[in-house]
Amino acid sequence: MALSYKTRRRLSLLILVVGLPLYIVVAVTVVGLIDRPSIWLELLIYIGLGIVWAMPFKAVFKGVGQPDPDAPDSSQD
């Protein structure tokens, strides 16, 4: 099922405004449960988690910053 451009824009905004802050809170909480690792290990964990959260949403974010491909072309007047 392909999502329309408008749906992808709305879904990406929802993911960034609601989902990302929740994911950050969960990631910090999980890392905080472990005894404080070295700063380099902690940095690697956060970088890994930062990459992992975006992978499922790659299709949603792809092309969102581009003009709407379904919009009527205004240059054909």
mmCIF file of the N, C-alpha and C atoms, coordinates in Angstrom:
data_MODEL
# 
_entry.id   MODEL 
# 
loop_
_atom_site.group_PDB 
_atom_site.id 
_atom_site.type_symbol 
_atom_site.label_atom_id 
_atom_site.label_alt_id 
_atom_site.label_comp_id 
_atom_site.label_asym_id 
_atom_site.label_entity_id 
_atom_site.label_seq_id 
_atom_site.pdbx_PDB_ins_code 
_atom_site.Cartn_x 
_atom_site.Cartn_y 
_atom_site.Cartn_z 
_atom_site.occupancy 
_atom_site.B_iso_or_equiv 
_atom_site.pdbx_formal_charge 
_atom_site.auth_seq_id 
_atom_site.auth_comp_id 
_atom_site.auth_asym_id 
_atom_site.auth_atom_id 
_atom_site.pdbx_PDB_model_num 
ATOM 1   N N  . MET A 1 1  ? 0.841  -1.173 0.000   1.00 0.00 ? 1  MET A N  1 
ATOM 2   C CA . MET A 1 1  ? 0.000  0.000  0.000   1.00 0.00 ? 1  MET A CA 1 
ATOM 3   C C  . MET A 1 1  ? 0.890  1.242  0.000   1.00 0.00 ? 1  MET A C  1 
ATOM 4   N N  . ALA A 1 2  ? 0.787  2.029  -1.018  1.00 0.00 ? 2  ALA A N  1 
ATOM 5   C CA . ALA A 1 2  ? 1.579  3.249  -1.125  1.00 0.00 ? 2  ALA A CA 1 
ATOM 6   C C  . ALA A 1 2  ? 0.840  4.398  -0.447  1.00 0.00 ? 2  ALA A C  1 
ATOM 7   N N  . LEU A 1 3  ? 1.570  5.157  0.326   1.00 0.00 ? 3  LEU A N  1 
ATOM 8   C CA . LEU A 1 3  ? 0.984  6.313  0.995   1.00 0.00 ? 3  LEU A CA 1 
ATOM 9   C C  . LEU A 1 3  ? 1.042  7.521  0.072   1.00 0.00 ? 3  LEU A C  1 
ATOM 10  N N  . SER A 1 4  ? 0.013  8.343  0.138   1.00 0.00 ? 4  SER A N  1 
ATOM 11  C CA . SER A 1 4  ? 0.018  9.555  -0.665  1.00 0.00 ? 4  SER A CA 1 
ATOM 12  C C  . SER A 1 4  ? 1.037  10.538 -0.077  1.00 0.00 ? 4  SER A C  1 
ATOM 13  N N  . TYR A 1 5  ? 1.386  11.513 -0.882  1.00 0.00 ? 5  TYR A N  1 
ATOM 14  C CA . TYR A 1 5  ? 2.362  12.517 -0.455  1.00 0.00 ? 5  TYR A CA 1 
ATOM 15  C C  . TYR A 1 5  ? 1.886  13.251 0.794   1.00 0.00 ? 5  TYR A C  1 
ATOM 16  N N  . LYS A 1 6  ? 0.613  13.632 0.798   1.00 0.00 ? 6  LYS A N  1 
ATOM 17  C CA . LYS A 1 6  ? 0.045  14.371 1.924   1.00 0.00 ? 6  LYS A CA 1 
ATOM 18  C C  . LYS A 1 6  ? 0.057  13.520 3.197   1.00 0.00 ? 6  LYS A C  1 
ATOM 19  N N  . THR A 1 7  ? -0.260 12.252 3.066   1.00 0.00 ? 7  THR A N  1 
ATOM 20  C CA . THR A 1 7  ? -0.255 11.344 4.214   1.00 0.00 ? 7  THR A CA 1 
ATOM 21  C C  . THR A 1 7  ? 1.158  11.162 4.751   1.00 0.00 ? 7  THR A C  1 
ATOM 22  N N  . ARG A 1 8  ? 2.129  11.010 3.848   1.00 0.00 ? 8  ARG A N  1 
ATOM 23  C CA . ARG A 1 8  ? 3.522  10.867 4.290   1.00 0.00 ? 8  ARG A CA 1 
ATOM 24  C C  . ARG A 1 8  ? 4.002  12.108 5.025   1.00 0.00 ? 8  ARG A C  1 
ATOM 25  N N  . ARG A 1 9  ? 3.621  13.294 4.549   1.00 0.00 ? 9  ARG A N  1 
ATOM 26  C CA . ARG A 1 9  ? 4.022  14.540 5.231   1.00 0.00 ? 9  ARG A CA 1 
ATOM 27  C C  . ARG A 1 9  ? 3.433  14.604 6.627   1.00 0.00 ? 9  ARG A C  1 
ATOM 28  N N  . ARG A 1 10 ? 2.161  14.287 6.753   1.00 0.00 ? 10 ARG A N  1 
ATOM 29  C CA . ARG A 1 10 ? 1.517  14.323 8.067   1.00 0.00 ? 10 ARG A CA 1 
ATOM 30  C C  . ARG A 1 10 ? 2.093  13.276 9.003   1.00 0.00 ? 10 ARG A C  1 
ATOM 31  N N  . LEU A 1 11 ? 2.316  12.077 8.489   1.00 0.00 ? 11 LEU A N  1 
ATOM 32  C CA . LEU A 1 11 ? 2.869  11.008 9.302   1.00 0.00 ? 11 LEU A CA 1 
ATOM 33  C C  . LEU A 1 11 ? 4.299  11.330 9.736   1.00 0.00 ? 11 LEU A C  1 
ATOM 34  N N  . SER A 1 12 ? 5.100  11.910 8.855   1.00 0.00 ? 12 SER A N  1 
ATOM 35  C CA . SER A 1 12 ? 6.474  12.262 9.221   1.00 0.00 ? 12 SER A CA 1 
ATOM 36  C C  . SER A 1 12 ? 6.487  13.355 10.291  1.00 0.00 ? 12 SER A C  1 
ATOM 37  N N  . LEU A 1 13 ? 5.572  14.310 10.196  1.00 0.00 ? 13 LEU A N  1 
ATOM 38  C CA . LEU A 1 13 ? 5.476  15.343 11.229  1.00 0.00 ? 13 LEU A CA 1 
ATOM 39  C C  . LEU A 1 13 ? 5.081  14.732 12.574  1.00 0.00 ? 13 LEU A C  1 
ATOM 40  N N  . LEU A 1 14 ? 4.133  13.821 12.569  1.00 0.00 ? 14 LEU A N  1 
ATOM 41  C CA . LEU A 1 14 ? 3.720  13.147 13.798  1.00 0.00 ? 14 LEU A CA 1 
ATOM 42  C C  . LEU A 1 14 ? 4.876  12.351 14.404  1.00 0.00 ? 14 LEU A C  1 
ATOM 43  N N  . ILE A 1 15 ? 5.606  11.652 13.561  1.00 0.00 ? 15 ILE A N  1 
ATOM 44  C CA . ILE A 1 15 ? 6.745  10.863 14.036  1.00 0.00 ? 15 ILE A CA 1 
ATOM 45  C C  . ILE A 1 15 ? 7.801  11.771 14.671  1.00 0.00 ? 15 ILE A C  1 
ATOM 46  N N  . LEU A 1 16 ? 8.103  12.897 14.039  1.00 0.00 ? 16 LEU A N  1 
ATOM 47  C CA . LEU A 1 16 ? 9.135  13.789 14.555  1.00 0.00 ? 16 LEU A CA 1 
ATOM 48  C C  . LEU A 1 16 ? 8.698  14.544 15.808  1.00 0.00 ? 16 LEU A C  1 
ATOM 49  N N  . VAL A 1 17 ? 7.436  14.931 15.883  1.00 0.00 ? 17 VAL A N  1 
ATOM 50  C CA . VAL A 1 17 ? 6.973  15.743 17.013  1.00 0.00 ? 17 VAL A CA 1 
ATOM 51  C C  . VAL A 1 17 ? 6.624  14.887 18.227  1.00 0.00 ? 17 VAL A C  1 
ATOM 52  N N  . VAL A 1 18 ? 6.054  13.705 18.005  1.00 0.00 ? 18 VAL A N  1 
ATOM 53  C CA . VAL A 1 18 ? 5.622  12.868 19.125  1.00 0.00 ? 18 VAL A CA 1 
ATOM 54  C C  . VAL A 1 18 ? 6.553  11.670 19.320  1.00 0.00 ? 18 VAL A C  1 
ATOM 55  N N  . GLY A 1 19 ? 6.830  10.949 18.239  1.00 0.00 ? 19 GLY A N  1 
ATOM 56  C CA . GLY A 1 19 ? 7.580  9.707  18.336  1.00 0.00 ? 19 GLY A CA 1 
ATOM 57  C C  . GLY A 1 19 ? 9.034  9.870  18.723  1.00 0.00 ? 19 GLY A C  1 
ATOM 58  N N  . LEU A 1 20 ? 9.708  10.833 18.142  1.00 0.00 ? 20 LEU A N  1 
ATOM 59  C CA . LEU A 1 20 ? 11.132 11.019 18.422  1.00 0.00 ? 20 LEU A CA 1 
ATOM 60  C C  . LEU A 1 20 ? 11.401 11.407 19.883  1.00 0.00 ? 20 LEU A C  1 
ATOM 61  N N  . PRO A 1 21 ? 10.667 12.364 20.457  1.00 0.00 ? 21 PRO A N  1 
ATOM 62  C CA . PRO A 1 21 ? 10.907 12.655 21.875  1.00 0.00 ? 21 PRO A CA 1 
ATOM 63  C C  . PRO A 1 21 ? 10.618 11.455 22.786  1.00 0.00 ? 21 PRO A C  1 
ATOM 64  N N  . LEU A 1 22 ? 9.589  10.682 22.476  1.00 0.00 ? 22 LEU A N  1 
ATOM 65  C CA . LEU A 1 22 ? 9.319  9.477  23.262  1.00 0.00 ? 22 LEU A CA 1 
ATOM 66  C C  . LEU A 1 22 ? 10.454 8.471  23.136  1.00 0.00 ? 22 LEU A C  1 
ATOM 67  N N  . TYR A 1 23 ? 10.972 8.312  21.929  1.00 0.00 ? 23 TYR A N  1 
ATOM 68  C CA . TYR A 1 23 ? 12.081 7.392  21.706  1.00 0.00 ? 23 TYR A CA 1 
ATOM 69  C C  . TYR A 1 23 ? 13.328 7.846  22.470  1.00 0.00 ? 23 TYR A C  1 
ATOM 70  N N  . ILE A 1 24 ? 13.570 9.140  22.500  1.00 0.00 ? 24 ILE A N  1 
ATOM 71  C CA . ILE A 1 24 ? 14.724 9.674  23.231  1.00 0.00 ? 24 ILE A CA 1 
ATOM 72  C C  . ILE A 1 24 ? 14.592 9.375  24.720  1.00 0.00 ? 24 ILE A C  1 
ATOM 73  N N  . VAL A 1 25 ? 13.400 9.573  25.276  1.00 0.00 ? 25 VAL A N  1 
ATOM 74  C CA . VAL A 1 25 ? 13.180 9.297  26.694  1.00 0.00 ? 25 VAL A CA 1 
ATOM 75  C C  . VAL A 1 25 ? 13.405 7.818  26.988  1.00 0.00 ? 25 VAL A C  1 
ATOM 76  N N  . VAL A 1 26 ? 12.889 6.958  26.134  1.00 0.00 ? 26 VAL A N  1 
ATOM 77  C CA . VAL A 1 26 ? 13.069 5.513  26.330  1.00 0.00 ? 26 VAL A CA 1 
ATOM 78  C C  . VAL A 1 26 ? 14.549 5.142  26.219  1.00 0.00 ? 26 VAL A C  1 
ATOM 79  N N  . ALA A 1 27 ? 15.260 5.678  25.230  1.00 0.00 ? 27 ALA A N  1 
ATOM 80  C CA . ALA A 1 27 ? 16.682 5.354  25.045  1.00 0.00 ? 27 ALA A CA 1 
ATOM 81  C C  . ALA A 1 27 ? 17.511 5.804  26.245  1.00 0.00 ? 27 ALA A C  1 
ATOM 82  N N  . VAL A 1 28 ? 17.253 7.007  26.752  1.00 0.00 ? 28 VAL A N  1 
ATOM 83  C CA . VAL A 1 28 ? 18.006 7.506  27.900  1.00 0.00 ? 28 VAL A CA 1 
ATOM 84  C C  . VAL A 1 28 ? 17.689 6.677  29.139  1.00 0.00 ? 28 VAL A C  1 
ATOM 85  N N  . THR A 1 29 ? 16.432 6.275  29.283  1.00 0.00 ? 29 THR A N  1 
ATOM 86  C CA . THR A 1 29 ? 16.047 5.450  30.426  1.00 0.00 ? 29 THR A CA 1 
ATOM 87  C C  . THR A 1 29 ? 16.717 4.085  30.379  1.00 0.00 ? 29 THR A C  1 
ATOM 88  N N  . VAL A 1 30 ? 16.729 3.470  29.206  1.00 0.00 ? 30 VAL A N  1 
ATOM 89  C CA . VAL A 1 30 ? 17.352 2.149  29.069  1.00 0.00 ? 30 VAL A CA 1 
ATOM 90  C C  . VAL A 1 30 ? 18.850 2.224  29.335  1.00 0.00 ? 30 VAL A C  1 
ATOM 91  N N  . VAL A 1 31 ? 19.527 3.221  28.794  1.00 0.00 ? 31 VAL A N  1 
ATOM 92  C CA . VAL A 1 31 ? 20.968 3.364  29.029  1.00 0.00 ? 31 VAL A CA 1 
ATOM 93  C C  . VAL A 1 31 ? 21.225 3.686  30.498  1.00 0.00 ? 31 VAL A C  1 
ATOM 94  N N  . GLY A 1 32 ? 20.310 4.409  31.137  1.00 0.00 ? 32 GLY A N  1 
ATOM 95  C CA . GLY A 1 32 ? 20.466 4.738  32.555  1.00 0.00 ? 32 GLY A CA 1 
ATOM 96  C C  . GLY A 1 32 ? 20.306 3.532  33.470  1.00 0.00 ? 32 GLY A C  1 
ATOM 97  N N  . LEU A 1 33 ? 19.622 2.489  33.004  1.00 0.00 ? 33 LEU A N  1 
ATOM 98  C CA . LEU A 1 33 ? 19.451 1.285  33.808  1.00 0.00 ? 33 LEU A CA 1 
ATOM 99  C C  . LEU A 1 33 ? 20.754 0.500  33.934  1.00 0.00 ? 33 LEU A C  1 
ATOM 100 N N  . ILE A 1 34 ? 21.605 0.644  32.923  1.00 0.00 ? 34 ILE A N  1 
ATOM 101 C CA . ILE A 1 34 ? 22.909 -0.020 32.936  1.00 0.00 ? 34 ILE A CA 1 
ATOM 102 C C  . ILE A 1 34 ? 23.838 0.815  33.814  1.00 0.00 ? 34 ILE A C  1 
ATOM 103 N N  . ASP A 1 35 ? 24.748 0.151  34.527  1.00 0.00 ? 35 ASP A N  1 
ATOM 104 C CA . ASP A 1 35 ? 25.758 0.925  35.259  1.00 0.00 ? 35 ASP A CA 1 
ATOM 105 C C  . ASP A 1 35 ? 26.481 1.814  34.252  1.00 0.00 ? 35 ASP A C  1 
ATOM 106 N N  . ARG A 1 36 ? 26.754 3.021  34.668  1.00 0.00 ? 36 ARG A N  1 
ATOM 107 C CA . ARG A 1 36 ? 27.318 4.038  33.767  1.00 0.00 ? 36 ARG A CA 1 
ATOM 108 C C  . ARG A 1 36 ? 28.501 3.486  32.966  1.00 0.00 ? 36 ARG A C  1 
ATOM 109 N N  . PRO A 1 37 ? 28.307 3.274  31.621  1.00 0.00 ? 37 PRO A N  1 
ATOM 110 C CA . PRO A 1 37 ? 29.425 2.801  30.802  1.00 0.00 ? 37 PRO A CA 1 
ATOM 111 C C  . PRO A 1 37 ? 30.392 3.944  30.526  1.00 0.00 ? 37 PRO A C  1 
ATOM 112 N N  . SER A 1 38 ? 31.514 3.616  29.915  1.00 0.00 ? 38 SER A N  1 
ATOM 113 C CA . SER A 1 38 ? 32.460 4.675  29.546  1.00 0.00 ? 38 SER A CA 1 
ATOM 114 C C  . SER A 1 38 ? 31.790 5.612  28.557  1.00 0.00 ? 38 SER A C  1 
ATOM 115 N N  . ILE A 1 39 ? 32.295 6.809  28.466  1.00 0.00 ? 39 ILE A N  1 
ATOM 116 C CA . ILE A 1 39 ? 31.686 7.824  27.608  1.00 0.00 ? 39 ILE A CA 1 
ATOM 117 C C  . ILE A 1 39 ? 31.680 7.392  26.145  1.00 0.00 ? 39 ILE A C  1 
ATOM 118 N N  . TRP A 1 40 ? 32.709 6.683  25.712  1.00 0.00 ? 40 TRP A N  1 
ATOM 119 C CA . TRP A 1 40 ? 32.784 6.249  24.317  1.00 0.00 ? 40 TRP A CA 1 
ATOM 120 C C  . TRP A 1 40 ? 31.763 5.156  24.025  1.00 0.00 ? 40 TRP A C  1 
ATOM 121 N N  . LEU A 1 41 ? 31.585 4.237  24.957  1.00 0.00 ? 41 LEU A N  1 
ATOM 122 C CA . LEU A 1 41 ? 30.585 3.187  24.776  1.00 0.00 ? 41 LEU A CA 1 
ATOM 123 C C  . LEU A 1 41 ? 29.182 3.786  24.792  1.00 0.00 ? 41 LEU A C  1 
ATOM 124 N N  . GLU A 1 42 ? 28.968 4.722  25.690  1.00 0.00 ? 42 GLU A N  1 
ATOM 125 C CA . GLU A 1 42 ? 27.671 5.394  25.761  1.00 0.00 ? 42 GLU A CA 1 
ATOM 126 C C  . GLU A 1 42 ? 27.388 6.166  24.462  1.00 0.00 ? 42 GLU A C  1 
ATOM 127 N N  . LEU A 1 43 ? 28.394 6.831  23.933  1.00 0.00 ? 43 LEU A N  1 
ATOM 128 C CA . LEU A 1 43 ? 28.249 7.548  22.673  1.00 0.00 ? 43 LEU A CA 1 
ATOM 129 C C  . LEU A 1 43 ? 27.906 6.592  21.537  1.00 0.00 ? 43 LEU A C  1 
ATOM 130 N N  . LEU A 1 44 ? 28.578 5.452  21.474  1.00 0.00 ? 44 LEU A N  1 
ATOM 131 C CA . LEU A 1 44 ? 28.287 4.451  20.446  1.00 0.00 ? 44 LEU A CA 1 
ATOM 132 C C  . LEU A 1 44 ? 26.868 3.911  20.581  1.00 0.00 ? 44 LEU A C  1 
ATOM 133 N N  . ILE A 1 45 ? 26.413 3.712  21.809  1.00 0.00 ? 45 ILE A N  1 
ATOM 134 C CA . ILE A 1 45 ? 25.044 3.236  22.034  1.00 0.00 ? 45 ILE A CA 1 
ATOM 135 C C  . ILE A 1 45 ? 24.040 4.258  21.505  1.00 0.00 ? 45 ILE A C  1 
ATOM 136 N N  . TYR A 1 46 ? 24.246 5.531  21.832  1.00 0.00 ? 46 TYR A N  1 
ATOM 137 C CA . TYR A 1 46 ? 23.317 6.565  21.373  1.00 0.00 ? 46 TYR A CA 1 
ATOM 138 C C  . TYR A 1 46 ? 23.351 6.738  19.858  1.00 0.00 ? 46 TYR A C  1 
ATOM 139 N N  . ILE A 1 47 ? 24.517 6.622  19.251  1.00 0.00 ? 47 ILE A N  1 
ATOM 140 C CA . ILE A 1 47 ? 24.610 6.709  17.792  1.00 0.00 ? 47 ILE A CA 1 
ATOM 141 C C  . ILE A 1 47 ? 23.877 5.533  17.151  1.00 0.00 ? 47 ILE A C  1 
ATOM 142 N N  . GLY A 1 48 ? 24.092 4.344  17.696  1.00 0.00 ? 48 GLY A N  1 
ATOM 143 C CA . GLY A 1 48 ? 23.394 3.154  17.188  1.00 0.00 ? 48 GLY A CA 1 
ATOM 144 C C  . GLY A 1 48 ? 21.885 3.277  17.333  1.00 0.00 ? 48 GLY A C  1 
ATOM 145 N N  . LEU A 1 49 ? 21.430 3.733  18.484  1.00 0.00 ? 49 LEU A N  1 
ATOM 146 C CA . LEU A 1 49 ? 19.994 3.910  18.688  1.00 0.00 ? 49 LEU A CA 1 
ATOM 147 C C  . LEU A 1 49 ? 19.430 5.009  17.789  1.00 0.00 ? 49 LEU A C  1 
ATOM 148 N N  . GLY A 1 50 ? 20.228 6.020  17.517  1.00 0.00 ? 50 GLY A N  1 
ATOM 149 C CA . GLY A 1 50 ? 19.792 7.088  16.626  1.00 0.00 ? 50 GLY A CA 1 
ATOM 150 C C  . GLY A 1 50 ? 19.609 6.618  15.192  1.00 0.00 ? 50 GLY A C  1 
ATOM 151 N N  . ILE A 1 51 ? 20.410 5.671  14.782  1.00 0.00 ? 51 ILE A N  1 
ATOM 152 C CA . ILE A 1 51 ? 20.272 5.110  13.441  1.00 0.00 ? 51 ILE A CA 1 
ATOM 153 C C  . ILE A 1 51 ? 19.121 4.115  13.392  1.00 0.00 ? 51 ILE A C  1 
ATOM 154 N N  . VAL A 1 52 ? 18.992 3.322  14.440  1.00 0.00 ? 52 VAL A N  1 
ATOM 155 C CA . VAL A 1 52 ? 17.971 2.271  14.478  1.00 0.00 ? 52 VAL A CA 1 
ATOM 156 C C  . VAL A 1 52 ? 16.555 2.842  14.437  1.00 0.00 ? 52 VAL A C  1 
ATOM 157 N N  . TRP A 1 53 ? 16.304 3.963  15.118  1.00 0.00 ? 53 TRP A N  1 
ATOM 158 C CA . TRP A 1 53 ? 14.931 4.477  15.158  1.00 0.00 ? 53 TRP A CA 1 
ATOM 159 C C  . TRP A 1 53 ? 14.465 4.945  13.787  1.00 0.00 ? 53 TRP A C  1 
ATOM 160 N N  . ALA A 1 54 ? 15.376 5.399  12.941  1.00 0.00 ? 54 ALA A N  1 
ATOM 161 C CA . ALA A 1 54 ? 14.985 5.961  11.653  1.00 0.00 ? 54 ALA A CA 1 
ATOM 162 C C  . ALA A 1 54 ? 14.780 4.903  10.565  1.00 0.00 ? 54 ALA A C  1 
ATOM 163 N N  . MET A 1 55 ? 15.355 3.739  10.727  1.00 0.00 ? 55 MET A N  1 
ATOM 164 C CA . MET A 1 55 ? 15.274 2.717  9.683   1.00 0.00 ? 55 MET A CA 1 
ATOM 165 C C  . MET A 1 55 ? 13.841 2.336  9.304   1.00 0.00 ? 55 MET A C  1 
ATOM 166 N N  . PRO A 1 56 ? 12.941 2.083  10.243  1.00 0.00 ? 56 PRO A N  1 
ATOM 167 C CA . PRO A 1 56 ? 11.582 1.702  9.838   1.00 0.00 ? 56 PRO A CA 1 
ATOM 168 C C  . PRO A 1 56 ? 10.824 2.831  9.135   1.00 0.00 ? 56 PRO A C  1 
ATOM 169 N N  . PHE A 1 57 ? 11.229 4.071  9.358   1.00 0.00 ? 57 PHE A N  1 
ATOM 170 C CA . PHE A 1 57 ? 10.506 5.212  8.810   1.00 0.00 ? 57 PHE A CA 1 
ATOM 171 C C  . PHE A 1 57 ? 11.145 5.786  7.547   1.00 0.00 ? 57 PHE A C  1 
ATOM 172 N N  . LYS A 1 58 ? 12.115 5.100  6.999   1.00 0.00 ? 58 LYS A N  1 
ATOM 173 C CA . LYS A 1 58 ? 12.825 5.607  5.830   1.00 0.00 ? 58 LYS A CA 1 
ATOM 174 C C  . LYS A 1 58 ? 11.866 5.889  4.670   1.00 0.00 ? 58 LYS A C  1 
ATOM 175 N N  . ALA A 1 59 ? 10.919 4.994  4.440   1.00 0.00 ? 59 ALA A N  1 
ATOM 176 C CA . ALA A 1 59 ? 9.968  5.169  3.336   1.00 0.00 ? 59 ALA A CA 1 
ATOM 177 C C  . ALA A 1 59 ? 9.035  6.348  3.589   1.00 0.00 ? 59 ALA A C  1 
ATOM 178 N N  . VAL A 1 60 ? 8.736  6.620  4.851   1.00 0.00 ? 60 VAL A N  1 
ATOM 179 C CA . VAL A 1 60 ? 7.844  7.734  5.169   1.00 0.00 ? 60 VAL A CA 1 
ATOM 180 C C  . VAL A 1 60 ? 8.548  9.064  4.911   1.00 0.00 ? 60 VAL A C  1 
ATOM 181 N N  . PHE A 1 61 ? 9.815  9.163  5.292   1.00 0.00 ? 61 PHE A N  1 
ATOM 182 C CA . PHE A 1 61 ? 10.545 10.418 5.168   1.00 0.00 ? 61 PHE A CA 1 
ATOM 183 C C  . PHE A 1 61 ? 11.054 10.689 3.750   1.00 0.00 ? 61 PHE A C  1 
ATOM 184 N N  . LYS A 1 62 ? 11.137 9.665  2.924   1.00 0.00 ? 62 LYS A N  1 
ATOM 185 C CA . LYS A 1 62 ? 11.713 9.812  1.586   1.00 0.00 ? 62 LYS A CA 1 
ATOM 186 C C  . LYS A 1 62 ? 10.857 10.739 0.724   1.00 0.00 ? 62 LYS A C  1 
ATOM 187 N N  . GLY A 1 63 ? 11.447 11.827 0.244   1.00 0.00 ? 63 GLY A N  1 
ATOM 188 C CA . GLY A 1 63 ? 10.785 12.740 -0.665  1.00 0.00 ? 63 GLY A CA 1 
ATOM 189 C C  . GLY A 1 63 ? 9.847  13.734 -0.023  1.00 0.00 ? 63 GLY A C  1 
ATOM 190 N N  . VAL A 1 64 ? 9.784  13.784 1.302   1.00 0.00 ? 64 VAL A N  1 
ATOM 191 C CA . VAL A 1 64 ? 8.855  14.687 1.966   1.00 0.00 ? 64 VAL A CA 1 
ATOM 192 C C  . VAL A 1 64 ? 9.253  16.147 1.749   1.00 0.00 ? 64 VAL A C  1 
ATOM 193 N N  . GLY A 1 65 ? 10.503 16.430 1.615   1.00 0.00 ? 65 GLY A N  1 
ATOM 194 C CA . GLY A 1 65 ? 10.945 17.808 1.422   1.00 0.00 ? 65 GLY A CA 1 
ATOM 195 C C  . GLY A 1 65 ? 10.808 18.308 -0.017  1.00 0.00 ? 65 GLY A C  1 
ATOM 196 N N  . GLN A 1 66 ? 10.428 17.431 -0.918  1.00 0.00 ? 66 GLN A N  1 
ATOM 197 C CA . GLN A 1 66 ? 10.269 17.792 -2.320  1.00 0.00 ? 66 GLN A CA 1 
ATOM 198 C C  . GLN A 1 66 ? 8.870  18.366 -2.561  1.00 0.00 ? 66 GLN A C  1 
ATOM 199 N N  . PRO A 1 67 ? 8.674  19.079 -3.667  1.00 0.00 ? 67 PRO A N  1 
ATOM 200 C CA . PRO A 1 67 ? 7.327  19.553 -4.003  1.00 0.00 ? 67 PRO A CA 1 
ATOM 201 C C  . PRO A 1 67 ? 6.376  18.377 -4.228  1.00 0.00 ? 67 PRO A C  1 
ATOM 202 N N  . ASP A 1 68 ? 5.099  18.612 -4.005  1.00 0.00 ? 68 ASP A N  1 
ATOM 203 C CA . ASP A 1 68 ? 4.082  17.575 -4.155  1.00 0.00 ? 68 ASP A CA 1 
ATOM 204 C C  . ASP A 1 68 ? 4.046  17.096 -5.603  1.00 0.00 ? 68 ASP A C  1 
ATOM 205 N N  . PRO A 1 69 ? 4.341  15.811 -5.847  1.00 0.00 ? 69 PRO A N  1 
ATOM 206 C CA . PRO A 1 69 ? 4.327  15.312 -7.222  1.00 0.00 ? 69 PRO A CA 1 
ATOM 207 C C  . PRO A 1 69 ? 2.911  15.184 -7.789  1.00 0.00 ? 69 PRO A C  1 
ATOM 208 N N  . ASP A 1 70 ? 1.895  15.156 -6.923  1.00 0.00 ? 70 ASP A N  1 
ATOM 209 C CA . ASP A 1 70 ? 0.514  15.020 -7.375  1.00 0.00 ? 70 ASP A CA 1 
ATOM 210 C C  . ASP A 1 70 ? -0.161 16.363 -7.630  1.00 0.00 ? 70 ASP A C  1 
ATOM 211 N N  . ALA A 1 71 ? 0.491  17.443 -7.267  1.00 0.00 ? 71 ALA A N  1 
ATOM 212 C CA . ALA A 1 71 ? -0.096 18.779 -7.443  1.00 0.00 ? 71 ALA A CA 1 
ATOM 213 C C  . ALA A 1 71 ? -0.112 19.138 -8.920  1.00 0.00 ? 71 ALA A C  1 
ATOM 214 N N  . PRO A 1 72 ? -1.134 19.868 -9.334  1.00 0.00 ? 72 PRO A N  1 
ATOM 215 C CA . PRO A 1 72 ? -1.157 20.306 -10.735 1.00 0.00 ? 72 PRO A CA 1 
ATOM 216 C C  . PRO A 1 72 ? 0.017  21.227 -11.031 1.00 0.00 ? 72 PRO A C  1 
ATOM 217 N N  . ASP A 1 73 ? 0.591  21.071 -12.197 1.00 0.00 ? 73 ASP A N  1 
ATOM 218 C CA . ASP A 1 73 ? 1.760  21.842 -12.594 1.00 0.00 ? 73 ASP A CA 1 
ATOM 219 C C  . ASP A 1 73 ? 1.315  23.273 -12.930 1.00 0.00 ? 73 ASP A C  1 
ATOM 220 N N  . SER A 1 74 ? 1.764  24.260 -12.165 1.00 0.00 ? 74 SER A N  1 
ATOM 221 C CA . SER A 1 74 ? 1.353  25.652 -12.361 1.00 0.00 ? 74 SER A CA 1 
ATOM 222 C C  . SER A 1 74 ? 2.105  26.340 -13.493 1.00 0.00 ? 74 SER A C  1 
ATOM 223 N N  . SER A 1 75 ? 3.139  25.686 -14.055 1.00 0.00 ? 75 SER A N  1 
ATOM 224 C CA . SER A 1 75 ? 3.919  26.317 -15.122 1.00 0.00 ? 75 SER A CA 1 
ATOM 225 C C  . SER A 1 75 ? 3.258  26.123 -16.492 1.00 0.00 ? 75 SER A C  1 
ATOM 226 N N  . GLN A 1 76 ? 2.181  25.360 -16.565 1.00 0.00 ? 76 GLN A N  1 
ATOM 227 C CA . GLN A 1 76 ? 1.518  25.107 -17.846 1.00 0.00 ? 76 GLN A CA 1 
ATOM 228 C C  . GLN A 1 76 ? 0.309  26.016 -18.008 1.00 0.00 ? 76 GLN A C  1 
ATOM 229 N N  . ASP A 1 77 ? 0.482  27.317 -17.904 1.00 0.00 ? 77 ASP A N  1 
ATOM 230 C CA . ASP A 1 77 ? -0.620 28.272 -18.053 1.00 0.00 ? 77 ASP A CA 1 
ATOM 231 C C  . ASP A 1 77 ? -0.831 28.642 -19.485 1.00 0.00 ? 77 ASP A C  1 
# 
